[in-house]
Amino acid sequence: MARMRSATGSSWPTPSSRPLPPSDLIRFADAWKDLGVAVTDQVLTILDNPEADDVNPAAIRLAREHLEGLHEDLDHAIGQYLDRLA
């Protein structure tokens, strides 16, 4: 799978590794934008470091409510983080 580096140095799948149809991409972008900077920063933190302890669980739950089903890898990362809290 092709990978790229995030601004913090972790590697994420490149958009071309699992291309989304344009309508799904737009739906995801709208949902991501609607979360706001504070919540998206929390999501990016768990993507960079799934073991991060300085994340607000309520922000991650809110992200799951808005983004669930739009991207498989993101669903997996959020699920793993929330399972770790249980």
ROGU-429840 format. One record per atom (N, C-alpha, C): residue number from 1; x, y, z; atom name. Coordinates in Angstrom, 2 decimals. Layout:
// residues N
<pt><i>NUM</i><c1>X</c1><c2>Y</c2><c3>Z</c3><at>CA</at></pt>
...
// end
This chain:
// residues 86
<pt><i>1</i><c1>0.85</c1><c2>-1.17</c2><c3>0.00</c3><at>N</at></pt>
<pt><i>1</i><c1>0.00</c1><c2>0.00</c2><c3>0.00</c3><at>CA</at></pt>
<pt><i>1</i><c1>0.89</c1><c2>1.23</c2><c3>0.00</c3><at>C</at></pt>
<pt><i>2</i><c1>0.60</c1><c2>2.19</c2><c3>-0.85</c3><at>N</at></pt>
<pt><i>2</i><c1>1.36</c1><c2>3.43</c2><c3>-0.89</c3><at>CA</at></pt>
<pt><i>2</i><c1>1.10</c1><c2>4.20</c2><c3>0.39</c3><at>C</at></pt>
<pt><i>3</i><c1>2.14</c1><c2>4.87</c2><c3>0.88</c3><at>N</at></pt>
<pt><i>3</i><c1>2.00</c1><c2>5.62</c2><c3>2.13</c3><at>CA</at></pt>
<pt><i>3</i><c1>2.63</c1><c2>6.99</c2><c3>1.98</c3><at>C</at></pt>
<pt><i>4</i><c1>2.15</c1><c2>7.94</c2><c3>2.75</c3><at>N</at></pt>
<pt><i>4</i><c1>2.75</c1><c2>9.26</c2><c3>2.78</c3><at>CA</at></pt>
<pt><i>4</i><c1>2.96</c1><c2>9.65</c2><c3>4.23</c3><at>C</at></pt>
<pt><i>5</i><c1>3.81</c1><c2>10.62</c2><c3>4.47</c3><at>N</at></pt>
<pt><i>5</i><c1>4.10</c1><c2>11.05</c2><c3>5.83</c3><at>CA</at></pt>
<pt><i>5</i><c1>3.19</c1><c2>12.21</c2><c3>6.22</c3><at>C</at></pt>
<pt><i>6</i><c1>2.69</c1><c2>12.17</c2><c3>7.43</c3><at>N</at></pt>
<pt><i>6</i><c1>1.91</c1><c2>13.29</c2><c3>7.93</c3><at>CA</at></pt>
<pt><i>6</i><c1>2.87</c1><c2>14.38</c2><c3>8.38</c3><at>C</at></pt>
<pt><i>7</i><c1>2.31</c1><c2>15.50</c2><c3>8.74</c3><at>N</at></pt>
<pt><i>7</i><c1>3.14</c1><c2>16.62</c2><c3>9.21</c3><at>CA</at></pt>
<pt><i>7</i><c1>3.91</c1><c2>16.24</c2><c3>10.46</c3><at>C</at></pt>
<pt><i>8</i><c1>3.39</c1><c2>15.31</c2><c3>11.24</c3><at>N</at></pt>
<pt><i>8</i><c1>4.07</c1><c2>14.91</c2><c3>12.47</c3><at>CA</at></pt>
<pt><i>8</i><c1>4.96</c1><c2>13.69</c2><c3>12.28</c3><at>C</at></pt>
<pt><i>9</i><c1>5.01</c1><c2>13.16</c2><c3>11.08</c3><at>N</at></pt>
<pt><i>9</i><c1>5.95</c1><c2>12.09</c2><c3>10.80</c3><at>CA</at></pt>
<pt><i>9</i><c1>5.36</c1><c2>10.70</c2><c3>10.70</c3><at>C</at></pt>
<pt><i>10</i><c1>4.09</c1><c2>10.49</c2><c3>11.06</c3><at>N</at></pt>
<pt><i>10</i><c1>3.53</c1><c2>9.15</c2><c3>10.92</c3><at>CA</at></pt>
<pt><i>10</i><c1>3.17</c1><c2>8.92</c2><c3>9.46</c3><at>C</at></pt>
<pt><i>11</i><c1>2.96</c1><c2>7.67</c2><c3>9.10</c3><at>N</at></pt>
<pt><i>11</i><c1>2.60</c1><c2>7.41</c2><c3>7.71</c3><at>CA</at></pt>
<pt><i>11</i><c1>1.14</c1><c2>7.00</c2><c3>7.62</c3><at>C</at></pt>
<pt><i>12</i><c1>0.46</c1><c2>7.56</c2><c3>6.67</c3><at>N</at></pt>
<pt><i>12</i><c1>-0.95</c1><c2>7.27</c2><c3>6.41</c3><at>CA</at></pt>
<pt><i>12</i><c1>-1.06</c1><c2>6.73</c2><c3>5.00</c3><at>C</at></pt>
<pt><i>13</i><c1>-2.09</c1><c2>5.94</c2><c3>4.72</c3><at>N</at></pt>
<pt><i>13</i><c1>-2.31</c1><c2>5.52</c2><c3>3.33</c3><at>CA</at></pt>
<pt><i>13</i><c1>-2.53</c1><c2>6.76</c2><c3>2.46</c3><at>C</at></pt>
<pt><i>14</i><c1>-1.97</c1><c2>6.74</c2><c3>1.28</c3><at>N</at></pt>
<pt><i>14</i><c1>-2.21</c1><c2>7.86</c2><c3>0.37</c3><at>CA</at></pt>
<pt><i>14</i><c1>-3.63</c1><c2>7.79</c2><c3>-0.16</c3><at>C</at></pt>
<pt><i>15</i><c1>-4.18</c1><c2>8.92</c2><c3>-0.57</c3><at>N</at></pt>
<pt><i>15</i><c1>-5.54</c1><c2>8.88</c2><c3>-1.11</c3><at>CA</at></pt>
<pt><i>15</i><c1>-5.71</c1><c2>7.90</c2><c3>-2.27</c3><at>C</at></pt>
<pt><i>16</i><c1>-4.64</c1><c2>7.68</c2><c3>-3.05</c3><at>N</at></pt>
<pt><i>16</i><c1>-4.77</c1><c2>6.79</c2><c3>-4.19</c3><at>CA</at></pt>
<pt><i>16</i><c1>-4.78</c1><c2>5.32</c2><c3>-3.80</c3><at>C</at></pt>
<pt><i>17</i><c1>-4.43</c1><c2>5.01</c2><c3>-2.53</c3><at>N</at></pt>
<pt><i>17</i><c1>-4.40</c1><c2>3.61</c2><c3>-2.13</c3><at>CA</at></pt>
<pt><i>17</i><c1>-5.81</c1><c2>3.03</c2><c3>-1.98</c3><at>C</at></pt>
<pt><i>18</i><c1>-6.77</c1><c2>3.87</c2><c3>-1.65</c3><at>N</at></pt>
<pt><i>18</i><c1>-8.18</c1><c2>3.47</c2><c3>-1.55</c3><at>CA</at></pt>
<pt><i>18</i><c1>-9.02</c1><c2>4.62</c2><c3>-2.08</c3><at>C</at></pt>
<pt><i>19</i><c1>-9.06</c1><c2>4.77</c2><c3>-3.37</c3><at>N</at></pt>
<pt><i>19</i><c1>-9.76</c1><c2>5.94</c2><c3>-3.92</c3><at>CA</at></pt>
<pt><i>19</i><c1>-11.25</c1><c2>5.91</c2><c3>-3.60</c3><at>C</at></pt>
<pt><i>20</i><c1>-11.77</c1><c2>7.08</c2><c3>-3.26</c3><at>N</at></pt>
<pt><i>20</i><c1>-13.19</c1><c2>7.23</c2><c3>-3.00</c3><at>CA</at></pt>
<pt><i>20</i><c1>-13.85</c1><c2>7.83</c2><c3>-4.24</c3><at>C</at></pt>
<pt><i>21</i><c1>-15.06</c1><c2>7.40</c2><c3>-4.53</c3><at>N</at></pt>
<pt><i>21</i><c1>-15.79</c1><c2>8.08</c2><c3>-5.60</c3><at>CA</at></pt>
<pt><i>21</i><c1>-15.94</c1><c2>9.56</c2><c3>-5.23</c3><at>C</at></pt>
<pt><i>22</i><c1>-15.98</c1><c2>10.45</c2><c3>-6.20</c3><at>N</at></pt>
<pt><i>22</i><c1>-16.06</c1><c2>11.89</c2><c3>-5.90</c3><at>CA</at></pt>
<pt><i>22</i><c1>-17.19</c1><c2>12.25</c2><c3>-4.93</c3><at>C</at></pt>
<pt><i>23</i><c1>-18.35</c1><c2>11.67</c2><c3>-5.06</c3><at>N</at></pt>
<pt><i>23</i><c1>-19.46</c1><c2>12.02</c2><c3>-4.15</c3><at>CA</at></pt>
<pt><i>23</i><c1>-19.14</c1><c2>11.61</c2><c3>-2.72</c3><at>C</at></pt>
<pt><i>24</i><c1>-18.49</c1><c2>10.46</c2><c3>-2.52</c3><at>N</at></pt>
<pt><i>24</i><c1>-18.10</c1><c2>10.02</c2><c3>-1.18</c3><at>CA</at></pt>
<pt><i>24</i><c1>-17.00</c1><c2>10.91</c2><c3>-0.61</c3><at>C</at></pt>
<pt><i>25</i><c1>-16.08</c1><c2>11.32</c2><c3>-1.45</c3><at>N</at></pt>
<pt><i>25</i><c1>-15.01</c1><c2>12.20</c2><c3>-1.01</c3><at>CA</at></pt>
<pt><i>25</i><c1>-15.58</c1><c2>13.54</c2><c3>-0.55</c3><at>C</at></pt>
<pt><i>26</i><c1>-16.52</c1><c2>14.07</c2><c3>-1.29</c3><at>N</at></pt>
<pt><i>26</i><c1>-17.15</c1><c2>15.34</c2><c3>-0.91</c3><at>CA</at></pt>
<pt><i>26</i><c1>-17.93</c1><c2>15.18</c2><c3>0.39</c3><at>C</at></pt>
<pt><i>27</i><c1>-18.65</c1><c2>14.07</c2><c3>0.53</c3><at>N</at></pt>
<pt><i>27</i><c1>-19.39</c1><c2>13.80</c2><c3>1.77</c3><at>CA</at></pt>
<pt><i>27</i><c1>-18.43</c1><c2>13.72</c2><c3>2.96</c3><at>C</at></pt>
<pt><i>28</i><c1>-17.29</c1><c2>13.05</c2><c3>2.78</c3><at>N</at></pt>
<pt><i>28</i><c1>-16.30</c1><c2>12.95</c2><c3>3.85</c3><at>CA</at></pt>
<pt><i>28</i><c1>-15.73</c1><c2>14.34</c2><c3>4.17</c3><at>C</at></pt>
<pt><i>29</i><c1>-15.38</c1><c2>15.10</c2><c3>3.15</c3><at>N</at></pt>
<pt><i>29</i><c1>-14.80</c1><c2>16.43</c2><c3>3.37</c3><at>CA</at></pt>
<pt><i>29</i><c1>-15.77</c1><c2>17.33</c2><c3>4.12</c3><at>C</at></pt>
<pt><i>30</i><c1>-17.04</c1><c2>17.27</c2><c3>3.78</c3><at>N</at></pt>
<pt><i>30</i><c1>-18.04</c1><c2>18.08</c2><c3>4.48</c3><at>CA</at></pt>
<pt><i>30</i><c1>-18.16</c1><c2>17.66</c2><c3>5.94</c3><at>C</at></pt>
<pt><i>31</i><c1>-18.20</c1><c2>16.36</c2><c3>6.19</c3><at>N</at></pt>
<pt><i>31</i><c1>-18.31</c1><c2>15.87</c2><c3>7.56</c3><at>CA</at></pt>
<pt><i>31</i><c1>-17.07</c1><c2>16.25</c2><c3>8.37</c3><at>C</at></pt>
<pt><i>32</i><c1>-15.89</c1><c2>16.13</c2><c3>7.76</c3><at>N</at></pt>
<pt><i>32</i><c1>-14.62</c1><c2>16.47</c2><c3>8.43</c3><at>CA</at></pt>
<pt><i>32</i><c1>-14.61</c1><c2>17.96</c2><c3>8.78</c3><at>C</at></pt>
<pt><i>33</i><c1>-14.98</c1><c2>18.80</c2><c3>7.83</c3><at>N</at></pt>
<pt><i>33</i><c1>-14.99</c1><c2>20.25</c2><c3>8.03</c3><at>CA</at></pt>
<pt><i>33</i><c1>-15.96</c1><c2>20.62</c2><c3>9.16</c3><at>C</at></pt>
<pt><i>34</i><c1>-17.10</c1><c2>19.97</c2><c3>9.21</c3><at>N</at></pt>
<pt><i>34</i><c1>-18.11</c1><c2>20.28</c2><c3>10.21</c3><at>CA</at></pt>
<pt><i>34</i><c1>-17.68</c1><c2>19.95</c2><c3>11.62</c3><at>C</at></pt>
<pt><i>35</i><c1>-16.68</c1><c2>19.08</c2><c3>11.78</c3><at>N</at></pt>
<pt><i>35</i><c1>-16.21</c1><c2>18.72</c2><c3>13.11</c3><at>CA</at></pt>
<pt><i>35</i><c1>-15.49</c1><c2>19.87</c2><c3>13.81</c3><at>C</at></pt>
<pt><i>36</i><c1>-14.86</c1><c2>20.73</c2><c3>13.04</c3><at>N</at></pt>
<pt><i>36</i><c1>-14.12</c1><c2>21.83</c2><c3>13.63</c3><at>CA</at></pt>
<pt><i>36</i><c1>-12.68</c1><c2>21.44</c2><c3>13.94</c3><at>C</at></pt>
<pt><i>37</i><c1>-11.88</c1><c2>22.45</c2><c3>14.19</c3><at>N</at></pt>
<pt><i>37</i><c1>-10.44</c1><c2>22.26</c2><c3>14.38</c3><at>CA</at></pt>
<pt><i>37</i><c1>-10.11</c1><c2>21.46</c2><c3>15.63</c3><at>C</at></pt>
<pt><i>38</i><c1>-10.78</c1><c2>21.73</c2><c3>16.73</c3><at>N</at></pt>
<pt><i>38</i><c1>-10.45</c1><c2>21.05</c2><c3>17.98</c3><at>CA</at></pt>
<pt><i>38</i><c1>-10.66</c1><c2>19.53</c2><c3>17.88</c3><at>C</at></pt>
<pt><i>39</i><c1>-11.78</c1><c2>19.13</c2><c3>17.29</c3><at>N</at></pt>
<pt><i>39</i><c1>-12.08</c1><c2>17.70</c2><c3>17.17</c3><at>CA</at></pt>
<pt><i>39</i><c1>-11.16</c1><c2>17.04</c2><c3>16.14</c3><at>C</at></pt>
<pt><i>40</i><c1>-10.96</c1><c2>17.70</c2><c3>14.99</c3><at>N</at></pt>
<pt><i>40</i><c1>-10.10</c1><c2>17.09</c2><c3>13.98</c3><at>CA</at></pt>
<pt><i>40</i><c1>-8.66</c1><c2>16.96</c2><c3>14.49</c3><at>C</at></pt>
<pt><i>41</i><c1>-8.21</c1><c2>17.90</c2><c3>15.32</c3><at>N</at></pt>
<pt><i>41</i><c1>-6.88</c1><c2>17.77</c2><c3>15.92</c3><at>CA</at></pt>
<pt><i>41</i><c1>-6.80</c1><c2>16.52</c2><c3>16.79</c3><at>C</at></pt>
<pt><i>42</i><c1>-7.86</c1><c2>16.22</c2><c3>17.53</c3><at>N</at></pt>
<pt><i>42</i><c1>-7.89</c1><c2>15.03</c2><c3>18.38</c3><at>CA</at></pt>
<pt><i>42</i><c1>-7.84</c1><c2>13.76</c2><c3>17.53</c3><at>C</at></pt>
<pt><i>43</i><c1>-8.58</c1><c2>13.75</c2><c3>16.42</c3><at>N</at></pt>
<pt><i>43</i><c1>-8.58</c1><c2>12.59</c2><c3>15.52</c3><at>CA</at></pt>
<pt><i>43</i><c1>-7.19</c1><c2>12.41</c2><c3>14.92</c3><at>C</at></pt>
<pt><i>44</i><c1>-6.58</c1><c2>13.48</c2><c3>14.48</c3><at>N</at></pt>
<pt><i>44</i><c1>-5.23</c1><c2>13.38</c2><c3>13.91</c3><at>CA</at></pt>
<pt><i>44</i><c1>-4.24</c1><c2>12.86</c2><c3>14.94</c3><at>C</at></pt>
<pt><i>45</i><c1>-4.44</c1><c2>13.23</c2><c3>16.20</c3><at>N</at></pt>
<pt><i>45</i><c1>-3.56</c1><c2>12.74</c2><c3>17.26</c3><at>CA</at></pt>
<pt><i>45</i><c1>-3.63</c1><c2>11.23</c2><c3>17.38</c3><at>C</at></pt>
<pt><i>46</i><c1>-4.84</c1><c2>10.65</c2><c3>17.36</c3><at>N</at></pt>
<pt><i>46</i><c1>-4.90</c1><c2>9.19</c2><c3>17.49</c3><at>CA</at></pt>
<pt><i>46</i><c1>-4.45</c1><c2>8.49</c2><c3>16.21</c3><at>C</at></pt>
<pt><i>47</i><c1>-4.55</c1><c2>9.16</c2><c3>15.07</c3><at>N</at></pt>
<pt><i>47</i><c1>-4.02</c1><c2>8.56</c2><c3>13.85</c3><at>CA</at></pt>
<pt><i>47</i><c1>-2.49</c1><c2>8.52</c2><c3>13.89</c3><at>C</at></pt>
<pt><i>48</i><c1>-1.90</c1><c2>9.58</c2><c3>14.44</c3><at>N</at></pt>
<pt><i>48</i><c1>-0.44</c1><c2>9.64</c2><c3>14.56</c3><at>CA</at></pt>
<pt><i>48</i><c1>0.08</c1><c2>8.71</c2><c3>15.65</c3><at>C</at></pt>
<pt><i>49</i><c1>-0.70</c1><c2>8.59</c2><c3>16.74</c3><at>N</at></pt>
<pt><i>49</i><c1>-0.26</c1><c2>7.79</c2><c3>17.88</c3><at>CA</at></pt>
<pt><i>49</i><c1>-1.48</c1><c2>7.13</c2><c3>18.53</c3><at>C</at></pt>
<pt><i>50</i><c1>-1.81</c1><c2>5.90</c2><c3>18.12</c3><at>N</at></pt>
<pt><i>50</i><c1>-2.99</c1><c2>5.22</c2><c3>18.67</c3><at>CA</at></pt>
<pt><i>50</i><c1>-2.96</c1><c2>5.04</c2><c3>20.19</c3><at>C</at></pt>
<pt><i>51</i><c1>-1.80</c1><c2>5.15</c2><c3>20.79</c3><at>N</at></pt>
<pt><i>51</i><c1>-1.66</c1><c2>5.00</c2><c3>22.25</c3><at>CA</at></pt>
<pt><i>51</i><c1>-1.69</c1><c2>6.34</c2><c3>22.97</c3><at>C</at></pt>
<pt><i>52</i><c1>-1.99</c1><c2>7.43</c2><c3>22.29</c3><at>N</at></pt>
<pt><i>52</i><c1>-1.98</c1><c2>8.76</c2><c3>22.89</c3><at>CA</at></pt>
<pt><i>52</i><c1>-2.90</c1><c2>8.82</c2><c3>24.10</c3><at>C</at></pt>
<pt><i>53</i><c1>-2.41</c1><c2>9.43</c2><c3>25.16</c3><at>N</at></pt>
<pt><i>53</i><c1>-3.19</c1><c2>9.57</c2><c3>26.39</c3><at>CA</at></pt>
<pt><i>53</i><c1>-3.78</c1><c2>10.97</c2><c3>26.56</c3><at>C</at></pt>
<pt><i>54</i><c1>-3.36</c1><c2>11.90</c2><c3>25.72</c3><at>N</at></pt>
<pt><i>54</i><c1>-3.79</c1><c2>13.29</c2><c3>25.87</c3><at>CA</at></pt>
<pt><i>54</i><c1>-4.91</c1><c2>13.66</c2><c3>24.90</c3><at>C</at></pt>
<pt><i>55</i><c1>-5.84</c1><c2>12.72</c2><c3>24.71</c3><at>N</at></pt>
<pt><i>55</i><c1>-6.94</c1><c2>12.90</c2><c3>23.76</c3><at>CA</at></pt>
<pt><i>55</i><c1>-8.25</c1><c2>12.95</c2><c3>24.54</c3><at>C</at></pt>
<pt><i>56</i><c1>-9.14</c1><c2>13.82</c2><c3>24.10</c3><at>N</at></pt>
<pt><i>56</i><c1>-10.45</c1><c2>13.95</c2><c3>24.71</c3><at>CA</at></pt>
<pt><i>56</i><c1>-11.37</c1><c2>12.87</c2><c3>24.12</c3><at>C</at></pt>
<pt><i>57</i><c1>-11.77</c1><c2>11.88</c2><c3>24.91</c3><at>N</at></pt>
<pt><i>57</i><c1>-12.62</c1><c2>10.81</c2><c3>24.39</c3><at>CA</at></pt>
<pt><i>57</i><c1>-13.95</c1><c2>11.32</c2><c3>23.82</c3><at>C</at></pt>
<pt><i>58</i><c1>-14.48</c1><c2>12.40</c2><c3>24.38</c3><at>N</at></pt>
<pt><i>58</i><c1>-15.74</c1><c2>12.94</c2><c3>23.87</c3><at>CA</at></pt>
<pt><i>58</i><c1>-15.56</c1><c2>13.46</c2><c3>22.44</c3><at>C</at></pt>
<pt><i>59</i><c1>-14.40</c1><c2>14.02</c2><c3>22.14</c3><at>N</at></pt>
<pt><i>59</i><c1>-14.12</c1><c2>14.49</c2><c3>20.78</c3><at>CA</at></pt>
<pt><i>59</i><c1>-14.07</c1><c2>13.32</c2><c3>19.81</c3><at>C</at></pt>
<pt><i>60</i><c1>-13.48</c1><c2>12.22</c2><c3>20.23</c3><at>N</at></pt>
<pt><i>60</i><c1>-13.38</c1><c2>11.04</c2><c3>19.37</c3><at>CA</at></pt>
<pt><i>60</i><c1>-14.76</c1><c2>10.42</c2><c3>19.16</c3><at>C</at></pt>
<pt><i>61</i><c1>-15.57</c1><c2>10.40</c2><c3>20.18</c3><at>N</at></pt>
<pt><i>61</i><c1>-16.94</c1><c2>9.89</c2><c3>20.02</c3><at>CA</at></pt>
<pt><i>61</i><c1>-17.75</c1><c2>10.76</c2><c3>19.06</c3><at>C</at></pt>
<pt><i>62</i><c1>-17.58</c1><c2>12.08</c2><c3>19.17</c3><at>N</at></pt>
<pt><i>62</i><c1>-18.26</c1><c2>13.00</c2><c3>18.25</c3><at>CA</at></pt>
<pt><i>62</i><c1>-17.80</c1><c2>12.76</c2><c3>16.82</c3><at>C</at></pt>
<pt><i>63</i><c1>-16.50</c1><c2>12.57</c2><c3>16.64</c3><at>N</at></pt>
<pt><i>63</i><c1>-15.96</c1><c2>12.29</c2><c3>15.31</c3><at>CA</at></pt>
<pt><i>63</i><c1>-16.57</c1><c2>11.00</c2><c3>14.75</c3><at>C</at></pt>
<pt><i>64</i><c1>-16.68</c1><c2>9.99</c2><c3>15.60</c3><at>N</at></pt>
<pt><i>64</i><c1>-17.28</c1><c2>8.72</c2><c3>15.14</c3><at>CA</at></pt>
<pt><i>64</i><c1>-18.72</c1><c2>8.93</c2><c3>14.69</c3><at>C</at></pt>
<pt><i>65</i><c1>-19.48</c1><c2>9.73</c2><c3>15.44</c3><at>N</at></pt>
<pt><i>65</i><c1>-20.87</c1><c2>9.99</c2><c3>15.07</c3><at>CA</at></pt>
<pt><i>65</i><c1>-20.97</c1><c2>10.63</c2><c3>13.68</c3><at>C</at></pt>
<pt><i>66</i><c1>-20.04</c1><c2>11.52</c2><c3>13.37</c3><at>N</at></pt>
<pt><i>66</i><c1>-20.10</c1><c2>12.26</c2><c3>12.11</c3><at>CA</at></pt>
<pt><i>66</i><c1>-19.43</c1><c2>11.53</c2><c3>10.93</c3><at>C</at></pt>
<pt><i>67</i><c1>-18.43</c1><c2>10.71</c2><c3>11.23</c3><at>N</at></pt>
<pt><i>67</i><c1>-17.60</c1><c2>10.13</c2><c3>10.17</c3><at>CA</at></pt>
<pt><i>67</i><c1>-17.80</c1><c2>8.63</c2><c3>9.96</c3><at>C</at></pt>
<pt><i>68</i><c1>-18.47</c1><c2>7.97</c2><c3>10.87</c3><at>N</at></pt>
<pt><i>68</i><c1>-18.59</c1><c2>6.51</c2><c3>10.80</c3><at>CA</at></pt>
<pt><i>68</i><c1>-19.16</c1><c2>6.07</c2><c3>9.45</c3><at>C</at></pt>
<pt><i>69</i><c1>-18.48</c1><c2>5.12</c2><c3>8.85</c3><at>N</at></pt>
<pt><i>69</i><c1>-18.90</c1><c2>4.55</c2><c3>7.59</c3><at>CA</at></pt>
<pt><i>69</i><c1>-18.38</c1><c2>5.28</c2><c3>6.36</c3><at>C</at></pt>
<pt><i>70</i><c1>-17.69</c1><c2>6.39</c2><c3>6.57</c3><at>N</at></pt>
<pt><i>70</i><c1>-17.19</c1><c2>7.16</c2><c3>5.43</c3><at>CA</at></pt>
<pt><i>70</i><c1>-15.78</c1><c2>6.74</c2><c3>5.01</c3><at>C</at></pt>
<pt><i>71</i><c1>-15.01</c1><c2>6.14</c2><c3>5.95</c3><at>N</at></pt>
<pt><i>71</i><c1>-13.65</c1><c2>5.72</c2><c3>5.62</c3><at>CA</at></pt>
<pt><i>71</i><c1>-13.26</c1><c2>4.56</c2><c3>6.55</c3><at>C</at></pt>
<pt><i>72</i><c1>-12.98</c1><c2>3.43</c2><c3>5.96</c3><at>N</at></pt>
<pt><i>72</i><c1>-12.72</c1><c2>2.20</c2><c3>6.72</c3><at>CA</at></pt>
<pt><i>72</i><c1>-11.53</c1><c2>2.34</c2><c3>7.68</c3><at>C</at></pt>
<pt><i>73</i><c1>-10.43</c1><c2>2.90</c2><c3>7.21</c3><at>N</at></pt>
<pt><i>73</i><c1>-9.25</c1><c2>3.03</c2><c3>8.08</c3><at>CA</at></pt>
<pt><i>73</i><c1>-9.51</c1><c2>3.96</c2><c3>9.26</c3><at>C</at></pt>
<pt><i>74</i><c1>-10.24</c1><c2>5.03</c2><c3>9.02</c3><at>N</at></pt>
<pt><i>74</i><c1>-10.58</c1><c2>5.95</c2><c3>10.10</c3><at>CA</at></pt>
<pt><i>74</i><c1>-11.52</c1><c2>5.29</c2><c3>11.09</c3><at>C</at></pt>
<pt><i>75</i><c1>-12.51</c1><c2>4.57</c2><c3>10.59</c3><at>N</at></pt>
<pt><i>75</i><c1>-13.40</c1><c2>3.82</c2><c3>11.49</c3><at>CA</at></pt>
<pt><i>75</i><c1>-12.60</c1><c2>2.87</c2><c3>12.37</c3><at>C</at></pt>
<pt><i>76</i><c1>-11.63</c1><c2>2.19</c2><c3>11.78</c3><at>N</at></pt>
<pt><i>76</i><c1>-10.80</c1><c2>1.24</c2><c3>12.53</c3><at>CA</at></pt>
<pt><i>76</i><c1>-9.98</c1><c2>1.96</c2><c3>13.61</c3><at>C</at></pt>
<pt><i>77</i><c1>-9.35</c1><c2>3.06</c2><c3>13.26</c3><at>N</at></pt>
<pt><i>77</i><c1>-8.52</c1><c2>3.80</c2><c3>14.23</c3><at>CA</at></pt>
<pt><i>77</i><c1>-9.35</c1><c2>4.33</c2><c3>15.38</c3><at>C</at></pt>
<pt><i>78</i><c1>-10.52</c1><c2>4.88</c2><c3>15.08</c3><at>N</at></pt>
<pt><i>78</i><c1>-11.41</c1><c2>5.39</c2><c3>16.13</c3><at>CA</at></pt>
<pt><i>78</i><c1>-11.90</c1><c2>4.24</c2><c3>17.00</c3><at>C</at></pt>
<pt><i>79</i><c1>-12.29</c1><c2>3.14</c2><c3>16.38</c3><at>N</at></pt>
<pt><i>79</i><c1>-12.75</c1><c2>1.97</c2><c3>17.14</c3><at>CA</at></pt>
<pt><i>79</i><c1>-11.69</c1><c2>1.43</c2><c3>18.06</c3><at>C</at></pt>
<pt><i>80</i><c1>-10.46</c1><c2>1.34</c2><c3>17.58</c3><at>N</at></pt>
<pt><i>80</i><c1>-9.36</c1><c2>0.85</c2><c3>18.42</c3><at>CA</at></pt>
<pt><i>80</i><c1>-9.12</c1><c2>1.76</c2><c3>19.61</c3><at>C</at></pt>
<pt><i>81</i><c1>-9.15</c1><c2>3.07</c2><c3>19.36</c3><at>N</at></pt>
<pt><i>81</i><c1>-8.95</c1><c2>4.02</c2><c3>20.46</c3><at>CA</at></pt>
<pt><i>81</i><c1>-10.04</c1><c2>3.86</c2><c3>21.51</c3><at>C</at></pt>
<pt><i>82</i><c1>-11.31</c1><c2>3.83</c2><c3>21.08</c3><at>N</at></pt>
<pt><i>82</i><c1>-12.42</c1><c2>3.73</c2><c3>22.03</c3><at>CA</at></pt>
<pt><i>82</i><c1>-12.43</c1><c2>2.38</c2><c3>22.72</c3><at>C</at></pt>
<pt><i>83</i><c1>-12.06</c1><c2>1.30</c2><c3>22.04</c3><at>N</at></pt>
<pt><i>83</i><c1>-11.98</c1><c2>0.00</c2><c3>22.68</c3><at>CA</at></pt>
<pt><i>83</i><c1>-10.92</c1><c2>-0.01</c2><c3>23.77</c3><at>C</at></pt>
<pt><i>84</i><c1>-9.85</c1><c2>0.71</c2><c3>23.54</c3><at>N</at></pt>
<pt><i>84</i><c1>-8.76</c1><c2>0.77</c2><c3>24.53</c3><at>CA</at></pt>
<pt><i>84</i><c1>-9.22</c1><c2>1.45</c2><c3>25.82</c3><at>C</at></pt>
<pt><i>85</i><c1>-10.19</c1><c2>2.37</c2><c3>25.70</c3><at>N</at></pt>
<pt><i>85</i><c1>-10.71</c1><c2>3.07</c2><c3>26.86</c3><at>CA</at></pt>
<pt><i>85</i><c1>-11.67</c1><c2>2.21</c2><c3>27.68</c3><at>C</at></pt>
<pt><i>86</i><c1>-12.29</c1><c2>1.25</c2><c3>27.02</c3><at>N</at></pt>
<pt><i>86</i><c1>-13.34</c1><c2>0.44</c2><c3>27.69</c3><at>CA</at></pt>
<pt><i>86</i><c1>-12.75</c1><c2>-0.46</c2><c3>28.75</c3><at>C</at></pt>
// end
